[in-house]
Amino acid sequence: MKLTDLHCHILPGMDDGSPDFETSVAMAKMALAGGVCTIAATPHSNVEDDDMALRCRVIRHRAAMLRDALSQNHVPVKILTGMELFIRDNLPEILESGSFMTLGGTKYLLGEFDFGEDGGYMDDALEYVRRQGLTPVLAHPERYAAVQRDPARVARWFNSGIIVQVNKGSVLGRFGKGPRLAADWILRRGFAHIIASDAHGTECRTPDMTEVFDFISSEYSEEYAKILLSVNPGRIAEGSSVLSPGED
């Protein structure tokens, strides 16, 4: 089965993820060994004083270079462009300017908040993104303090059409008790659309999805694992609509 990872810091020298092309190629090999055939390269963006137009150009250029490196090393992993947009008060300016990158050029925009962000602001910002004709893909909601205090907030987002992306590390308890319990609350109630690696390297927070696929299959169901790691990420990469648990 072919898996798709829509949140991965695989582009070299862009953020706190891969530092160089050698590491990026190693990350792709590790992902492929775990069944991942498509990766969205999603470097942190809109952090501090990023020139967003320039950042978009650099992402495209570096992604093209990575594709060449993977081809030269015979690693058949498809690289999509994207970014993990840090959502803050300049969101309207960024969306109006067009200086952002969706996942693979689709309508889906991967975004994150400060871990301590106010829940009300998150509600308003996500709705603003939707009003611009985009579909927010909310990165790791289980890691936000507002969600850990009130996980039902995720149900409201899910039901409003926001894509909920849970991190592999949260599911496996790598970020501590709070994110693990919040992730379990989300998963047991069927309020997750996708699971992604949020990988940053080959030693810690890796792109190998084997363990989390097996864990989801064992703790919840294999069908749910397929939806979260293969079906829905693949649909998003194609620009199609996602499935909810129980749909065909």
ABEGO torsion letter per residue (X at the ends): XBBBBABBBABBGABABBABAAAAAAAAAAAAAAGBABBBBBBBBGBEABBAAAAAAAAAAAAAAAAAAAAAAGBBBBBBBEBBBBBBAAAAAAAAAGBBBBBGGBABBBBBBBAABBAAAAAAAAAAAAAAGBBBBBBGAAABAAAAABAAAAAAAAAAGBBBBBBAAAAAGAAEAAAAAAAAAAAAAGABABBBAGBAEAABGBABAAAAAAAAAAABBAAAAAAAAAAAAAAAAAGBBBBBBGBX
